[in-house]
Amino acid sequence: MQHQDAVFSIDHHLSVDEALALYKNCDLAICTRLHANVYAAIQGVPSVAIGYHPKVASFMDFMGCNSYCIPLEHLRPETIIHTTKDLMRNKISVSATVRNKIDRTRTDINRYADLAIDLMR
């Protein structure tokens, strides 16, 4: 495999902190699970998502990255390669989109938490 030294596969359980630390050092991720895409997004890392369930497509749509979600029925090596190359060509803008969405979401969550605390008083 070309660039084998720069590619790794996770096939065992990681803690949240371990996963976040791992994604922080990635240029991009190809993710087969929703939470892998979430961890990548939290770190501002763009991902190619394998859309095994509608929740994955919904998350990628929410992030503004629906074109980087490959439905299972279209999952072929050439599709993964094409989508990954497209993501690499657009990495800077996609990374910015992901970081902006995460920042806005964090702001919204904090605002909602403050509202909930105020309601409990």
SEMI-684048 format. One line per 4 residues: their letters; for each residue x, y, z of C-alpha. Coordinates in steps of 0.5 Angstrom, whole numbers. Layout:
// SEMI-684048
A	X:Y:Z  ...
END
This chain:
// SEMI-684048
MQHQ	0:0:0  3:7:-2  4:11:4  3:5:9
DAVF	7:9:14  2:14:15  -4:10:15  -7:6:21
SIDH	-13:2:23  -16:2:30  -19:-5:31  -20:-4:39
HLSV	-23:0:44  -20:7:46  -22:11:51  -25:18:49
DEAL	-19:22:51  -15:17:47  -19:17:41  -19:25:41
ALYK	-12:25:42  -11:20:36  -15:24:31  -12:31:33
NCDL	-6:28:29  -10:26:23  -10:30:16  -17:26:15
AICT	-20:20:17  -24:15:14  -29:12:19  -34:6:19
RLHA	-38:9:26  -42:15:28  -37:16:34  -31:16:30
NVYA	-34:22:25  -36:25:31  -29:25:35  -26:27:28
AIQG	-30:33:28  -29:35:35  -22:35:33  -23:39:26
VPSV	-21:33:22  -25:32:16  -28:25:15  -30:20:10
AIGY	-36:17:13  -38:10:11  -46:11:11  -48:4:15
HPKV	-54:8:18  -58:14:17  -55:17:23  -49:17:20
ASFM	-51:21:14  -55:26:18  -49:27:22  -45:29:16
DFMG	-51:33:13  -51:37:20  -44:38:19  -44:41:12
CNSY	-40:35:9  -46:30:6  -42:29:0  -37:26:4
CIPL	-41:20:6  -41:14:2  -48:10:3  -47:2:4
EHLR	-50:1:-3  -44:5:-6  -39:3:-2  -33:0:-7
PETI	-26:1:-7  -26:6:-13  -31:10:-9  -27:11:-3
IHTT	-21:13:-7  -25:18:-11  -28:21:-5  -22:21:-1
KDLM	-18:25:-6  -24:30:-7  -23:31:1  -16:32:0
RNKI	-17:37:-5  -22:41:-1  -19:39:6  -17:47:8
SVSA	-25:49:6  -28:43:9  -23:43:15  -26:50:16
TVRN	-33:48:15  -32:43:21  -29:47:26  -34:53:25
KIDR	-40:48:26  -37:45:32  -35:52:35  -43:54:33
TRTD	-45:47:36  -41:48:43  -44:55:43  -51:53:42
INRY	-50:47:47  -47:52:53  -53:57:52  -58:51:52
ADLA	-55:49:59  -55:56:62  -62:56:60  -64:49:63
IDLM	-60:52:69  -64:58:70  -70:54:69  -68:50:75
R	-67:56:80
END
